[in-house]
């Protein structure tokens, strides 16, 4: 409930969380509210990124930026270091736990942690649910880009990710 959310943000909060980023920040969707309409939002996108340090991928941490003018001189951001306690309580980050996705983007019958080494290439599949009202992220290991000098955050393709749905194992849990 809202009280629990405020309590968590007050006692733990994003500004107090110690996390170790394993990649550079990646823009997965940019929307200009002056020119884009809801039908312009893709169903999903897949990106290729490179791990910047070694570790276990525990979660995808999502933030957002909103510019108040067309020139992008004033920004409201939830990125690390861009807000204070009031910003944490009012907005904060979206955190989605992660597990290794297979070559077909599907998740296994049991969660599997994904360990990466600095320099490993990964594909990040982002599904934009209800025209990006909600997001779902999956990560899998990838081959290195084939061409020299490839941009590490290059868009691999739009529409390649199969619909997420919920993993079958969730339905097996007695709730």
Secondary structure, DSSP 8 states (H G I E B T S, - for coil): -HHHHHHHHHHT-GGG-----SS---------TTT--GGGS-SEEEEEEE-SS-EEE-EEEE--EEESSTT--SEEE-STTS--HHHHHHT--EEEE--BB-TTS-B-SS---EEE-TT-EEEEEEEEETTTTEEEEEEEEE---SSTT--TT-EEEES-S------HHHHHS--
